[in-house]
């Protein structure tokens, strides 16, 4: 089970999507989930609309990722349309990292597929039929309202040749332990979990 630290490994909510949180995650060998959008033509790491110069530059984020040999996968949550070429240009100076894009709008996703990005489609109780499933490399498996994701659902996606990223319930304000216990015996190199508690997840699945 690969661990994706949600907006980095933050110890206080104010650290989300900051250099400190990303460094902590990468130093521990974790991957991260983070958000990218544009601000006046510059790519920024920001979940909400960035204001001023407080958001980390995407290029600096990628350089930070490349500086840690043990750094895991980057799950890039696309927060604005039309960023494909800018993201591709930012990745070009260094060898491509382990990175996938998800959560873009469906029309925008076609551009990522055309550009050859690794893309994940979303499957949730609100999206029972994932978009562009046949073309996606993986599935972002989410549960907004209840713990509906059974091991059988995960196995079905894996059997279809898809990688799977599980969204841990605490990201939606719910207790996570019951879901983790349900997923405990899932084993695949193509399986990851996105969590606010990467250290606990590493201990749980070690």
C-alpha positions as CSV (number, residue, x, y, z in Angstrom):
1,X,0.0,0.0,0.0
2,X,1.6,3.3,-1.1
3,X,0.9,6.2,1.2
4,X,-0.2,9.5,-0.3
5,X,-0.1,12.3,2.3
6,X,-3.1,14.5,1.7
7,X,-1.7,18.0,1.0
8,X,1.6,16.9,2.5
9,X,2.3,15.5,5.9
10,X,1.0,18.4,8.0
11,X,1.0,18.4,11.8
12,X,-1.2,21.6,12.0
13,X,-3.8,22.4,9.4
14,X,-2.0,25.7,8.5
15,X,0.8,23.5,7.1
16,X,-1.4,22.0,4.4
17,X,0.2,22.4,0.9
18,X,3.3,24.1,2.3
19,X,6.9,23.3,1.8
20,X,7.3,22.1,5.3
21,X,4.5,19.5,4.9
22,X,5.9,18.3,1.6
23,X,9.5,18.0,3.0
24,X,8.2,16.0,5.9
25,X,6.4,13.6,3.6
26,X,9.2,13.2,1.1
27,X,11.8,12.7,3.8
28,X,9.7,9.8,5.0
29,X,9.3,8.2,1.6
30,X,5.6,9.1,1.2
31,X,3.9,10.3,-1.9
32,X,1.6,13.3,-1.7
33,X,-1.7,14.5,-3.0
34,X,-1.7,18.2,-3.8
35,X,-3.6,20.8,-5.8
36,X,-2.6,22.8,-8.8
37,X,-4.2,25.9,-10.4
38,X,-3.0,29.0,-12.2
39,X,-2.6,32.5,-10.9
40,X,-1.9,35.2,-13.5
41,X,-0.3,32.6,-15.8
42,X,1.8,31.0,-13.0
43,X,1.1,27.5,-11.7
44,X,0.5,27.5,-8.0
45,X,0.0,24.8,-5.3
46,X,-3.3,25.8,-3.9
47,X,-6.6,24.2,-3.0
48,X,-8.5,27.4,-3.1
49,X,-8.1,30.5,-5.3
50,X,-4.6,31.8,-4.5
51,X,-4.3,35.4,-3.2
52,X,-1.0,37.3,-3.2
53,X,2.3,35.4,-3.2
54,X,1.6,33.0,-0.3
55,X,1.1,29.8,-2.4
56,X,4.0,27.6,-3.4
57,X,5.1,27.8,-7.0
58,X,4.5,24.5,-8.9
59,X,8.0,24.5,-10.3
60,X,9.5,24.9,-6.8
61,X,7.3,22.0,-5.7
62,X,8.6,19.7,-8.5
63,X,12.2,20.6,-7.7
64,X,11.6,19.8,-4.1
65,X,10.1,16.4,-5.1
66,X,13.1,15.7,-7.3
67,X,15.5,16.5,-4.5
68,X,14.4,13.5,-2.4
69,X,15.3,10.1,-3.8
70,X,12.8,8.4,-1.6
71,X,9.9,10.7,-2.5
72,X,6.8,8.7,-3.6
73,X,4.1,9.4,-6.2
74,X,2.6,12.8,-6.7
75,X,-1.2,12.8,-7.1
76,X,-2.0,16.0,-8.8
77,X,-5.6,17.3,-8.2
78,X,-6.3,19.6,-11.2
79,X,-8.2,22.7,-10.0
80,X,-8.5,24.6,-13.3
81,X,-9.0,23.8,-16.9
82,X,-6.4,24.2,-19.6
83,X,-3.2,23.6,-17.6
84,X,-1.9,20.6,-19.6
85,X,0.9,22.4,-21.5
86,X,2.0,24.5,-18.5
87,X,2.3,21.3,-16.4
88,X,4.1,19.5,-19.2
89,X,6.6,22.3,-19.5
90,X,7.2,22.3,-15.7
91,X,7.9,18.6,-15.8
92,X,10.2,18.8,-18.8
93,X,13.5,20.0,-17.2
94,X,13.9,16.8,-15.1
95,X,13.1,13.2,-15.7
96,X,9.3,12.5,-15.3
97,X,8.4,11.7,-11.7
98,X,5.9,9.2,-10.6
99,X,2.9,11.5,-11.1
100,X,-0.8,11.2,-12.1
101,X,-3.5,13.8,-12.6
102,X,-7.1,13.5,-11.5
103,X,-10.3,15.5,-10.8
104,X,-10.1,17.5,-14.0
105,X,-13.4,18.2,-15.7
106,X,-14.3,15.5,-18.3
107,X,-13.7,17.7,-21.4
108,X,-10.4,18.9,-19.9
109,X,-9.4,15.3,-19.1
110,X,-9.4,14.6,-22.9
111,X,-6.6,17.0,-23.2
112,X,-4.5,15.2,-20.5
113,X,-5.1,11.9,-22.3
114,X,-4.0,13.5,-25.6
115,X,-0.9,14.9,-24.0
116,X,0.0,11.4,-22.6
117,X,-0.4,12.2,-18.9
118,X,-1.1,9.3,-16.5
119,X,-4.7,10.0,-15.5
120,X,-7.1,8.7,-12.9
121,X,-10.9,8.7,-13.2
122,X,-13.1,9.2,-10.1
123,X,-15.5,6.5,-8.8
124,X,-17.7,7.5,-5.9
125,X,-21.3,7.0,-4.7
126,X,-22.1,10.2,-6.6
127,X,-20.2,9.0,-9.7
128,X,-21.2,5.3,-10.0
129,X,-20.0,5.1,-13.7
130,X,-16.5,6.6,-13.9
131,X,-15.8,8.8,-16.9
132,X,-13.3,7.8,-19.6
133,X,-12.7,4.5,-17.6
134,X,-11.4,2.6,-20.6
135,X,-8.7,5.3,-21.2
136,X,-7.8,6.0,-17.5
137,X,-4.7,4.5,-16.0
138,X,-6.3,4.3,-12.5
139,X,-9.3,5.1,-10.3
140,X,-9.5,7.7,-7.6
141,X,-11.9,5.7,-5.3
142,X,-13.8,8.1,-3.1
143,X,-16.5,7.9,-0.4
144,X,-18.1,11.3,0.4
145,X,-20.9,10.2,2.7
146,X,-20.4,6.6,3.8
147,X,-17.9,3.7,3.9
148,X,-19.2,2.0,0.8
149,X,-15.9,0.9,-0.7
150,X,-15.6,-2.8,-0.1
151,X,-12.5,-4.9,-0.9
152,X,-14.6,-6.5,-3.7
153,X,-15.0,-3.1,-5.5
154,X,-11.3,-2.5,-5.2
155,X,-10.4,-5.9,-6.6
156,X,-12.8,-5.4,-9.5
157,X,-10.8,-2.3,-10.6
158,X,-7.5,-4.0,-10.1
159,X,-8.7,-7.0,-12.1
160,X,-9.6,-4.6,-14.9
161,X,-5.9,-3.5,-15.0
162,X,-6.5,-0.2,-13.2
163,X,-4.3,1.3,-10.4
164,X,-6.4,2.3,-7.4
165,X,-6.1,5.2,-4.9
166,X,-8.4,4.9,-1.9
167,X,-9.6,8.1,-0.2
168,X,-9.5,7.6,3.5
169,X,-12.7,8.7,5.4
170,X,-11.1,11.4,7.5
171,X,-10.7,13.5,4.4
172,X,-14.5,13.9,4.6
173,X,-14.7,14.3,8.4
174,X,-15.4,10.7,9.3
175,X,-13.7,8.1,11.5
176,X,-11.1,6.1,9.5
177,X,-10.4,3.0,11.5
178,X,-13.4,0.8,10.3
179,X,-12.5,1.5,6.7
180,X,-8.8,0.7,7.2
181,X,-9.8,-2.6,8.9
182,X,-12.0,-3.5,5.9
183,X,-9.1,-2.8,3.6
184,X,-6.3,-4.3,5.7
185,X,-5.8,-7.4,3.6
186,X,-5.8,-5.7,0.3
187,X,-2.3,-6.2,-1.3
188,X,-1.2,-4.9,-4.6
189,X,1.7,-2.8,-6.0
190,X,-1.1,-0.8,-7.8
191,X,-2.8,0.3,-4.6
192,X,-2.5,3.5,-2.7
193,X,-4.3,5.4,0.1
194,X,-4.7,9.1,0.4
195,X,-4.7,10.1,4.1
196,X,-4.3,12.9,6.6
197,X,-2.4,10.4,8.8
198,X,0.4,9.0,6.7
199,X,2.5,7.9,9.7
200,X,-0.4,5.9,11.1
201,X,-1.2,4.4,7.7
202,X,2.5,3.3,7.3
203,X,2.4,1.6,10.7
204,X,-1.0,0.0,9.9
205,X,0.2,-1.5,6.6
206,X,3.8,-2.1,7.3
